[in-house]
C-alpha cells in the first residue's frame, strides 16, 4: 500500500536530489587538506551528522514511517539550532562552551560507571567499560580536556552552554527585526518540544503513535511536514558552508527554487 500522495512523492524527490548534491560536495571536501577555523570545522562536522540523519529521514518517509522519522527530525532541529546559535555571535566562546559540555557529559558517564561497580562489585570487569582502567582513562581524558578548554578560553564554572530553549530564544534576540523573529522559539515548541514524546515513548508518545492509525509494522500517513522541514533545515545548513567559505562557489539555483516552493507549501 502506498501511503504517499503525489505531492509528497514530488517533494521527497526534491529532498533526495538535495541530499545527492550535498553528498557530492561533502565527499569532495573530505579529500581536501583542511585548514579551517574552529567555526568552519564545527559547521562542516555538524553537516556530516545532519546529512546522515537526513538520509535516514528520507528513507523512512519513502516507506511511510513518520513516527521514527519524528525522532530524527527532533535531533536535526537541535543540530540546526546549535549551528545558528554558535555562528550568530561570540562564536569562539560558544564553541568552547559547546565542547566543554561534551567533555562534562563524558565525565558524568565515567562517574556513573564508577558508582555502578561500587554498588554491584560482582559486575566489575564484566564489560570493558566496567574495568577500573577504562573508567580512569575516561575520567582523566575528560577532566584534562575540561581544564584545557577552561584555560585556553578563560572560562569559569558559572559559564555554561545554554539549554536548547534558551539557545532558541537567543537566536531570535540576535536577528534583526523581521517576520523571521520568533521563529526559532516557535519551532522549539513545534519540533523539539512537541516531538519529545516520540523520543521517550511516554504515555503521550504512545498516544501520538497510534492516533492517526497505522499498520502493525508502523506505517502511517502524514509525512509531508517531515519532508518539508528536513529539506529546509538541510538546505539552510548546507548554504552555511558556502557562506562561510567551507565549500567553493554558491548554492545552485535549482535547490533555492525547491526551497522557496517547499517553504511556501501549505499542508492541508
PyMOL commands that set and color helices and strands:
alter all, ss='L'
color gray80, all
select helices_A, chain A and resi 6-30+38-62+66-88+91-119+121-123+128-130+132-153+164-174+183-193+196-200+203-210+224-243+253-263
alter helices_A, ss='H'
color red, helices_A
deselect
rebuild
show_as cartoon
